[in-house]
Amino acid sequence: MGVESCIQSTLSGEVLIDIEVQPASSRQGIVGFNEWRNRIQVAVKAEAKKGQANHAVCNVLSKIFSSPVTVVSGHTARGKKVQVANLSSQQIITVLEGLIEP
């Protein structure tokens, strides 16, 4: 199983990605894939206070995908589900495979 295992398409056509956030990191961006939890690992420099890490995650991912990103669940947890607008699941898989080393 690869990165496609953490991507879901809803009945209304929205694409959701399971991610795991590493707040207060020294770097920002997609740093790997957790095979045990089937989640993309996203590191952000912001601390997990008052939604700062959630905001940073949305900013980082929206730059990577060149599309708006919103957190749809897991607002207070490290494990989150984010929605990427205007992209198909295959387009997202292509971007992620280019960023994550096997």
DSSP file (Angstrom, degrees, kcal/mol; ACC not computed):
  #  RESIDUE AA STRUCTURE BP1 BP2  ACC     N-H-->O    O-->H-N    N-H-->O    O-->H-N    TCO  KAPPA ALPHA  PHI   PSI    X-CA   Y-CA   Z-CA
    1    1 A M              0   0    0      0, 0.0     2,-0.1     0, 0.0    37,-0.1   0.000 360.0 360.0 360.0 136.6    0.0    0.0    0.0
    2    2 A G    >   -     0   0    0     36,-0.0     3,-1.9     0, 0.0     4,-0.2  -0.267 360.0 -55.1-118.1-154.4    1.3    3.4   -0.9
    3    3 A V  G >  S+     0   0    0      1,-0.3     3,-1.7     2,-0.2     4,-0.2   0.743 121.7  73.3 -63.1 -22.8    0.1    7.0   -0.6
    4    4 A E  G >  S+     0   0    0      1,-0.3     3,-1.2     2,-0.2    -1,-0.3   0.743  83.6  70.2 -64.0 -19.4   -3.1    6.2   -2.4
    5    5 A S  G <  S+     0   0    0     -3,-1.9    -1,-0.3     1,-0.2    -2,-0.2   0.672  96.8  50.4 -72.4 -15.8   -4.3    4.4    0.7
    6    6 A C  G <  S+     0   0    0     -3,-1.7    12,-2.4    -4,-0.2     2,-0.4   0.330  95.3  87.8-102.5   7.6   -4.7    7.7    2.6
    7    7 A I  E <   -A   17   0A   0     -3,-1.2     2,-0.4    10,-0.2    10,-0.2  -0.906  53.2-179.2-112.2 133.6   -6.8    9.4   -0.1
    8    8 A Q  E     -A   16   0A   0      8,-2.8     8,-3.2    -2,-0.4     2,-0.5  -0.964  17.7-147.4-129.8 145.8  -10.5    9.2   -0.3
    9    9 A S  E     -A   15   0A   0     -2,-0.4     6,-0.2     6,-0.2     2,-0.1  -0.949  19.4-141.3-110.1 133.4  -13.1   10.6   -2.7
   10   10 A T    >   -     0   0    0      4,-2.9     3,-1.7    -2,-0.5     0, 0.0  -0.379  28.1-104.9 -85.5 169.3  -16.5   11.6   -1.3
   11   11 A L  T 3  S+     0   0    0      1,-0.3    -1,-0.1     2,-0.1    -2,-0.0   0.795 122.1  56.1 -63.6 -27.8  -19.8   11.0   -3.2
   12   12 A S  T 3  S-     0   0    0      2,-0.1    -1,-0.3     1,-0.0    -3,-0.0   0.395 124.0-103.1 -87.6   4.9  -19.9   14.7   -3.9
   13   13 A G  S <  S+     0   0    0     -3,-1.7     2,-0.1     1,-0.3    -2,-0.1   0.457  73.9 140.0  93.7   1.2  -16.5   14.6   -5.6
   14   14 A E        -     0   0    0     72,-0.1    -4,-2.9    71,-0.1     2,-0.5  -0.492  45.8-135.6 -77.2 150.1  -14.4   16.1   -2.9
   15   15 A V  E     -AB   9  84A   0     69,-0.8    69,-2.2    -6,-0.2     2,-0.4  -0.930  19.2-167.7-111.2 127.2  -11.0   14.6   -2.2
   16   16 A L  E     -AB   8  83A   0     -8,-3.2    -8,-2.8    -2,-0.5     2,-0.4  -0.891   2.9-161.9-114.5 143.2   -9.9   14.0    1.4
   17   17 A I  E     -AB   7  82A   0     65,-2.6    65,-2.5    -2,-0.4     2,-0.5  -0.986  15.9-135.6-125.2 133.2   -6.4   13.1    2.7
   18   18 A D  E     + B   0  81A   0    -12,-2.4    22,-2.2    -2,-0.4     2,-0.3  -0.771  35.2 176.9 -84.1 125.4   -5.5   11.6    6.0
   19   19 A I  E     -cB  40  80A   0     61,-2.8    61,-2.5    -2,-0.5     2,-0.4  -0.877  28.3-144.7-128.3 161.6   -2.5   13.4    7.5
   20   20 A E  E     -cB  41  79A   0     20,-3.0    22,-2.8    -2,-0.3     2,-0.4  -0.995  23.9-144.7-125.3 121.7   -0.4   13.4   10.6
   21   21 A V  E     -c   42   0A   0     57,-2.5    22,-0.2    -2,-0.4    20,-0.1  -0.698  12.3-163.5 -96.0 138.1    0.9   16.7   11.8
   22   22 A Q  E >   -c   43   0A   0     20,-2.6    22,-2.1    -2,-0.4     3,-0.5  -0.857  22.7-164.2-113.7  90.9    4.2   17.3   13.5
   23   23 A P  T 3   +     0   0    0      0, 0.0    24,-0.2     0, 0.0    22,-0.2  -0.285  65.5  26.7 -75.2 163.5    3.8   20.8   15.1
   24   24 A A  T 3  S+     0   0    0     22,-2.6    21,-0.3     1,-0.2     2,-0.1   0.833  86.5 156.9  56.2  37.5    6.7   23.0   16.3
   25   25 A S    <   -     0   0    0     19,-2.9    -1,-0.2    -3,-0.5    18,-0.0  -0.465  54.0-124.9 -87.4 162.4    9.1   21.3   13.8
   26   26 A S  S    S+     0   0    0     -2,-0.1     2,-0.3     2,-0.0    19,-0.1   0.586  94.8  38.7 -82.1  -9.6   12.3   22.9   12.6
   27   27 A R  S    S-     0   0    0     17,-0.1     2,-0.4     2,-0.1    -2,-0.2  -0.851  73.2-137.4-133.4 169.9   11.1   22.4    9.0
   28   28 A Q        +     0   0    0     -2,-0.3     2,-0.2    16,-0.1    16,-0.2  -0.979  53.2  48.4-131.3 144.1    7.9   22.7    7.0
   29   29 A G  E    S-D   43   0A   0     14,-2.5    14,-2.9    -2,-0.4     2,-0.6  -0.756  94.0 -30.8 130.1-173.7    6.3   20.5    4.4
   30   30 A I  E     +D   42   0A   0     -2,-0.2    12,-0.2    12,-0.2     3,-0.1  -0.719  53.5 175.6 -81.0 121.8    5.5   16.9    3.6
   31   31 A V  E     -     0   0A   0     10,-2.4     2,-0.3    -2,-0.6    11,-0.2   0.481  51.5 -50.8-110.9  -5.1    8.2   14.8    5.4
   32   32 A G  E     -D   41   0A   0      9,-1.0     9,-2.8    68,-0.1     2,-0.4  -0.992  52.7 -81.5 164.4-169.5    7.1   11.3    4.8
   33   33 A F  E     -D   40   0A   0     -2,-0.3     2,-0.9     7,-0.2     7,-0.2  -0.989  26.7-142.4-133.8 122.1    4.4    8.6    4.8
   34   34 A N  E  >> -D   39   0A   0      5,-3.0     5,-1.5    -2,-0.4     4,-1.4  -0.752  14.5-170.4 -86.2 104.4    3.5    6.7    8.0
   35   35 A E  T  45S+     0   0    0     -2,-0.9    -1,-0.2     1,-0.2     5,-0.0   0.800  81.8  55.9 -67.3 -29.5    2.8    3.1    6.7
   36   36 A W  T  45S+     0   0    0      1,-0.2    -1,-0.2    -3,-0.1    -2,-0.1   0.870 121.1  27.3 -72.1 -36.5    1.4    1.9   10.0
   37   37 A R  T  45S-     0   0    0     -3,-0.2    -2,-0.2     2,-0.2    -1,-0.2   0.482 100.9-128.0-102.8  -4.6   -1.3    4.7   10.2
   38   38 A N  T  <5 +     0   0    0     -4,-1.4     2,-0.4     1,-0.2    -3,-0.2   0.954  63.7 132.8  53.0  54.5   -1.7    5.2    6.4
   39   39 A R  E   < - D   0  34A   0     -5,-1.5    -5,-3.0   -22,-0.1     2,-0.4  -0.985  61.1-120.5-135.5 144.9   -1.1    9.0    6.8
   40   40 A I  E     -cD  19  33A   0    -22,-2.2   -20,-3.0    -2,-0.4     2,-0.6  -0.684  33.0-130.7 -77.5 134.2    1.0   11.6    5.1
   41   41 A Q  E     -cD  20  32A   0     -9,-2.8   -10,-2.4    -2,-0.4    -9,-1.0  -0.802  25.9-174.2 -93.6 124.5    3.3   13.2    7.6
   42   42 A V  E     -cD  21  30A   0    -22,-2.8   -20,-2.6    -2,-0.6     2,-0.4  -0.975   7.2-158.9-122.4 121.5    3.3   17.0    7.5
   43   43 A A  E     +cD  22  29A   0    -14,-2.9   -14,-2.5    -2,-0.5     2,-0.3  -0.816  12.3 179.6-100.1 138.8    5.7   19.1    9.5
   44   44 A V        -     0   0    0    -22,-2.1   -19,-2.9    -2,-0.4   -17,-0.1  -0.975  31.7-138.4-135.1 151.3    5.0   22.8   10.4
   45   45 A K  S    S+     0   0    0     -2,-0.3     8,-0.1   -21,-0.3    -1,-0.1   0.736  76.7  97.3 -78.9 -23.1    6.9   25.3   12.4
   46   46 A A  S    S-     0   0    0      6,-0.2   -22,-2.6     7,-0.1   -21,-0.3  -0.310  76.5-119.0 -68.3 149.0    3.8   26.6   14.1
   47   47 A E        -     0   0    0    -24,-0.2     2,-2.0   -23,-0.1     6,-0.7  -0.485  27.9-105.0 -84.1 159.8    2.9   25.4   17.6
   48   48 A A  S    S+     0   0    0      4,-0.2     2,-0.4    -2,-0.2    -1,-0.1  -0.442  78.3 122.7 -84.4  65.0   -0.3   23.6   18.3
   49   49 A K  S >  S-     0   0    0     -2,-2.0     3,-2.3     1,-0.1     4,-0.1  -0.995  78.7 -15.1-130.1 130.4   -2.0   26.6   20.0
   50   50 A K  T 3  S-     0   0    0     -2,-0.4    -1,-0.1     1,-0.3    -2,-0.1   0.794 123.4 -57.0  51.8  35.9   -5.2   28.3   19.1
   51   51 A G  T 3> S+     0   0    0     24,-0.1     4,-2.3     3,-0.0    -1,-0.3   0.572 101.6 129.9  78.0   8.8   -5.3   26.7   15.6
   52   52 A Q  H <> S+     0   0    0     -3,-2.3     4,-2.3     1,-0.2    -4,-0.2   0.911  74.0  47.6 -63.8 -41.8   -1.9   28.0   14.5
   53   53 A A  H  > S+     0   0    0     -6,-0.7     4,-2.7     2,-0.2    -1,-0.2   0.902 110.8  52.0 -66.4 -39.9   -0.7   24.5   13.4
   54   54 A N  H  > S+     0   0    0      2,-0.2     4,-2.2     1,-0.2    -2,-0.2   0.922 110.7  48.1 -60.8 -43.5   -4.0   23.9   11.5
   55   55 A H  H  X S+     0   0    0     -4,-2.3     4,-2.2     1,-0.2    -1,-0.2   0.913 112.1  49.1 -62.8 -42.9   -3.6   27.2    9.7
   56   56 A A  H  X S+     0   0    0     -4,-2.3     4,-2.9     2,-0.2     5,-0.2   0.897 108.6  53.2 -64.5 -40.8    0.1   26.4    8.9
   57   57 A V  H  X S+     0   0    0     -4,-2.7     4,-2.7     1,-0.2     5,-0.3   0.931 109.6  48.4 -59.3 -46.3   -0.9   23.0    7.6
   58   58 A C  H  X S+     0   0    0     -4,-2.2     4,-2.2     1,-0.2    -1,-0.2   0.905 113.2  47.8 -62.0 -41.4   -3.5   24.6    5.2
   59   59 A N  H  X S+     0   0    0     -4,-2.2     4,-1.7     2,-0.2    -2,-0.2   0.939 113.8  46.1 -64.4 -47.2   -0.9   27.1    4.0
   60   60 A V  H  X S+     0   0    0     -4,-2.9     4,-1.9     1,-0.2    -2,-0.2   0.942 116.9  43.1 -62.1 -49.2    1.8   24.5    3.4
   61   61 A L  H  X S+     0   0    0     -4,-2.7     4,-2.7     1,-0.2     5,-0.2   0.857 109.8  56.1 -69.3 -34.3   -0.5   22.0    1.6
   62   62 A S  H  X>S+     0   0    0     -4,-2.2     4,-1.1    -5,-0.3     5,-1.0   0.855 109.0  48.3 -67.2 -31.4   -2.2   24.7   -0.5
   63   63 A K  H  <5S+     0   0    0     -4,-1.7    -2,-0.2     2,-0.2    -1,-0.2   0.901 112.8  48.2 -70.5 -40.2    1.2   25.8   -1.8
   64   64 A I  H  <5S+     0   0    0     -4,-1.9    -2,-0.2     1,-0.2    -1,-0.2   0.922 123.3  31.7 -65.3 -44.4    2.2   22.2   -2.6
   65   65 A F  H  <5S-     0   0    0     -4,-2.7    -1,-0.2     2,-0.2    -2,-0.2   0.536  97.7-133.5 -91.9  -7.1   -1.1   21.4   -4.4
   66   66 A S  T  <5S+     0   0    0     -4,-1.1    -3,-0.2    -5,-0.2    -4,-0.1   0.898  76.3  95.7  52.1  43.3   -1.7   25.0   -5.8
   67   67 A S  S   <S-     0   0    0     -5,-1.0    -2,-0.2    -6,-0.2    -1,-0.2  -0.983  87.5 -83.1-157.3 150.1   -5.2   24.6   -4.6
   68   68 A P        -     0   0    0      0, 0.0    17,-2.6     0, 0.0     2,-0.4  -0.313  43.5-165.5 -61.2 140.0   -7.2   25.6   -1.5
   69   69 A V  E     -E   84   0A   0     15,-0.2     2,-0.3   -11,-0.2    15,-0.2  -0.990   7.0-177.1-129.0 135.3   -6.9   23.2    1.5
   70   70 A T  E     -E   83   0A   0     13,-2.0    13,-3.2    -2,-0.4     2,-0.5  -0.978  29.2-120.5-131.7 147.5   -9.2   23.0    4.6
   71   71 A V  E     +E   82   0A   0     -2,-0.3    11,-0.2    11,-0.2     3,-0.1  -0.753  30.0 176.0 -83.0 124.2   -9.1   20.9    7.7
   72   72 A V  E     +     0   0A   0      9,-2.9     2,-0.3    -2,-0.5    10,-0.2   0.664  63.2   7.3-105.8 -20.7  -12.4   18.9    7.9
   73   73 A S  E    S+E   81   0A   0      8,-1.4     8,-2.1     1,-0.1    -1,-0.3  -0.989 105.7  47.5-156.3 157.7  -11.8   16.8   11.0
   74   74 A G    >   +     0   0    0     -2,-0.3     3,-1.4     6,-0.2    -1,-0.1   0.814  54.3 161.6  83.6  33.1   -9.2   16.3   13.8
   75   75 A H  T 3  S+     0   0    0      1,-0.3   -21,-0.2    -3,-0.1   -24,-0.1   0.787  79.4  31.2 -58.7 -29.7   -9.0   20.0   14.6
   76   76 A T  T 3  S+     0   0    0      3,-0.1    -1,-0.3   -22,-0.0     2,-0.3   0.238 112.0  75.5-113.6  13.4   -7.4   19.3   18.0
   77   77 A A  S <  S-     0   0    0     -3,-1.4   -56,-0.1     2,-0.2    -4,-0.0  -0.781  79.6-123.5-120.0 164.2   -5.5   16.1   17.2
   78   78 A R  S    S+     0   0    0     -2,-0.3   -57,-2.5   -58,-0.1     2,-0.6   0.842  99.3  73.0 -73.7 -33.3   -2.3   15.3   15.3
   79   79 A G  E    S+B   20   0A   0    -59,-0.2     2,-0.3   -61,-0.0   -59,-0.2  -0.737  71.5 167.9 -82.9 121.6   -4.3   13.0   13.0
   80   80 A K  E     -B   19   0A   0    -61,-2.5   -61,-2.8    -2,-0.6     2,-0.5  -0.869  35.3-137.6-132.4 162.8   -6.4   15.1   10.6
   81   81 A K  E     -BE  18  73A   0     -8,-2.1    -9,-2.9    -2,-0.3    -8,-1.4  -0.994  26.6-169.7-119.7 123.9   -8.4   14.8    7.5
   82   82 A V  E     -BE  17  71A   0    -65,-2.5   -65,-2.6    -2,-0.5     2,-0.5  -0.869  14.4-139.0-116.1 150.3   -8.0   17.7    5.0
   83   83 A Q  E     -BE  16  70A   0    -13,-3.2   -13,-2.0    -2,-0.3     2,-0.5  -0.910  10.1-157.4-108.1 131.3   -9.9   18.5    1.9
   84   84 A V  E     -BE  15  69A   0    -69,-2.2   -69,-0.8    -2,-0.5     3,-0.5  -0.938  16.1-143.1-108.5 123.8   -8.2   19.6   -1.3
   85   85 A A  S    S+     0   0    0    -17,-2.6     3,-0.1    -2,-0.5   -71,-0.1  -0.534  70.3  10.1 -86.9 151.1  -10.3   21.6   -3.7
   86   86 A N  S    S+     0   0    0     -2,-0.2     2,-0.4     1,-0.1    -1,-0.2   0.571 100.7 100.9  66.5  14.8  -10.3   21.4   -7.5
   87   87 A L        -     0   0    0     -3,-0.5     2,-0.1   -72,-0.1    -1,-0.1  -0.968  65.4-128.0-129.1 148.0   -8.0   18.4   -7.9
   88   88 A S     >  -     0   0    0     -2,-0.4     4,-1.9     1,-0.1     5,-0.2  -0.469  30.8-110.6 -83.6 163.3   -8.7   14.7   -8.6
   89   89 A S  H  > S+     0   0    0      1,-0.2     4,-2.4     2,-0.2     5,-0.2   0.862 119.6  54.7 -62.4 -34.2   -7.4   12.0   -6.4
   90   90 A Q  H  > S+     0   0    0      2,-0.2     4,-2.2     1,-0.2    -1,-0.2   0.886 106.0  50.9 -67.8 -37.8   -5.1   10.9   -9.2
   91   91 A Q  H  > S+     0   0    0      2,-0.2     4,-1.9     1,-0.2    -1,-0.2   0.900 111.6  48.3 -64.1 -40.2   -3.6   14.4   -9.5
   92   92 A I  H  X S+     0   0    0     -4,-1.9     4,-2.7     2,-0.2    -2,-0.2   0.909 109.7  51.9 -66.8 -42.7   -3.0   14.4   -5.7
   93   93 A I  H  X S+     0   0    0     -4,-2.4     4,-2.8     1,-0.2     5,-0.2   0.912 108.3  52.3 -59.9 -42.8   -1.3   11.0   -5.8
   94   94 A T  H  X S+     0   0    0     -4,-2.2     4,-1.3     2,-0.2    -1,-0.2   0.916 111.4  45.8 -60.4 -44.6    1.0   12.1   -8.6
   95   95 A V  H  X S+     0   0    0     -4,-1.9     4,-0.8     1,-0.2     3,-0.3   0.937 114.8  47.6 -63.8 -46.6    2.1   15.2   -6.6
   96   96 A L  H >X S+     0   0    0     -4,-2.7     4,-2.3     1,-0.2     3,-0.8   0.889 108.0  54.0 -65.0 -40.2    2.6   13.1   -3.4
   97   97 A E  H 3< S+     0   0    0     -4,-2.8    -1,-0.2     1,-0.3    -2,-0.2   0.817 106.3  54.2 -65.0 -28.7    4.6   10.4   -5.1
   98   98 A G  H 3< S+     0   0    0     -4,-1.3    -1,-0.3    -3,-0.3    -2,-0.2   0.731 115.3  39.6 -74.1 -21.3    6.9   13.0   -6.4
   99   99 A L  H << S+     0   0    0     -4,-0.8     2,-0.6    -3,-0.8    -2,-0.2   0.738 104.7  69.4 -98.7 -27.5    7.5   14.3   -2.9
  100  100 A I  S  < S-     0   0    0     -4,-2.3    -1,-0.1    -5,-0.1   -97,-0.1  -0.831  73.6-140.3-102.8 124.6    7.7   11.1   -0.9
  101  101 A E              0   0    0     -2,-0.6   -68,-0.2     1,-0.1    -3,-0.1  -0.619 360.0 360.0 -81.2 138.3   10.7    8.8   -1.3
  102  102 A P              0   0    0      0, 0.0    -1,-0.1     0, 0.0    -2,-0.0   0.507 360.0 360.0 -70.1 360.0    9.8    5.1   -1.3
